[in-house]
Amino acid sequence: MSDSYVTSQATLKCSFGDCTCKLTVYPDRTVYLNGKPMANISDYVSMYNIHPFGKCHTTSYRPTGSATSANHGCLTPMPCVPGTVSDLINGKADYIVKGKPALLKSSFCKCKW
């Protein structure tokens, strides 16, 4: 599978969410691909770049854990607020977009939950 650059409106998926979301890259970028601003590894900010993934299905996420406990251990997914707190991993270090490595399709980020 070939890797490719990521632009605004790329589809994102969380392994614990029940929906996908679109990446938001704001048009202050100076590098565009196919008319869309290119993403870099710093486009990880929760509720700014990365939007909710529907309901979260891990009890490590406090609202889901609390709701599951209150429901006698029956998993009770709660609305997601992404816990992304650091740069995305596996950017293209030799292609810089606004001072940071460009984001690739194979890039990923870790949620604190």
C-alpha positions in Angstrom: 0.0 0.0 0.0 1.5 3.3 -1.0 1.5 6.2 1.5 0.1 9.5 0.6 -0.1 13.0 2.0 -3.1 14.1 4.2 -5.2 17.2 3.6 -8.1 18.8 5.3 -11.3 16.8 5.3 -9.4 13.4 5.4 -11.4 10.8 7.2 -10.2 9.7 10.6 -11.1 6.6 12.6 -10.7 5.8 16.3 -10.5 2.1 17.3 -12.9 2.8 20.2 -15.3 5.2 18.5 -18.4 4.2 16.6 -18.1 6.9 13.9 -15.5 8.4 11.7 -14.8 12.2 11.6 -13.1 14.6 9.2 -9.8 16.2 10.0 -9.9 20.0 10.0 -6.8 21.8 8.7 -7.3 25.6 8.7 -6.5 27.6 5.6 -3.6 29.5 7.2 -1.3 26.9 5.5 0.9 27.9 2.7 1.0 24.4 1.2 -2.1 23.1 -0.6 -2.7 19.8 -2.4 -5.6 19.5 -4.8 -7.0 22.8 -3.4 -7.0 21.7 0.2 -4.6 22.7 3.0 -2.0 20.0 3.8 -1.9 18.6 7.3 1.2 18.3 9.5 1.9 16.4 12.7 0.7 19.3 14.9 -2.9 19.0 13.6 -4.0 16.9 16.6 -5.9 19.3 18.8 -9.1 17.8 20.2 -12.3 19.6 19.1 -10.3 21.9 16.8 -8.6 19.6 14.3 -10.0 16.3 15.5 -13.7 16.1 16.2 -15.7 13.5 18.2 -15.9 9.9 17.0 -19.4 9.3 18.1 -19.6 7.3 21.3 -16.5 6.0 23.0 -16.4 2.2 23.8 -13.5 2.1 26.2 -14.1 2.1 30.0 -10.7 4.0 30.3 -12.6 7.0 29.1 -14.0 8.4 32.3 -17.6 9.1 31.2 -17.9 5.6 29.6 -16.3 4.0 32.7 -18.7 5.9 35.1 -21.8 5.1 33.0 -20.8 1.4 32.7 -20.3 1.2 36.5 -23.6 2.9 37.1 -25.2 0.3 34.7 -23.9 -2.6 36.8 -20.9 -3.4 34.5 -22.9 -3.4 31.3 -20.8 -1.3 28.7 -22.5 2.0 28.3 -20.7 4.1 25.6 -20.7 7.8 26.1 -20.2 10.7 23.7 -16.5 11.1 22.7 -14.3 14.0 23.4 -11.0 13.0 21.8 -8.1 12.8 24.2 -5.4 13.8 21.7 -2.6 15.6 23.6 0.5 15.3 21.5 1.8 15.5 17.9 0.7 12.8 15.5 3.3 10.0 14.9 5.0 9.0 11.6 5.0 12.3 9.8 7.2 12.8 6.7 10.2 14.4 8.3 11.8 15.5 5.0 8.7 17.4 3.8 7.9 20.3 6.1 4.5 22.0 6.1 4.4 25.2 8.2 7.4 24.2 10.3 6.4 20.6 11.0 6.6 17.2 9.2 3.8 16.6 6.7 1.1 14.1 7.8 0.9 10.8 5.9 -2.0 8.3 5.5 0.0 6.0 7.7 0.3 8.6 10.5 -1.6 8.1 13.7 -2.1 9.7 17.1 -2.7 8.3 20.6 -5.7 9.2 22.7 -5.0 9.5 26.4 -8.0 7.2 27.0 
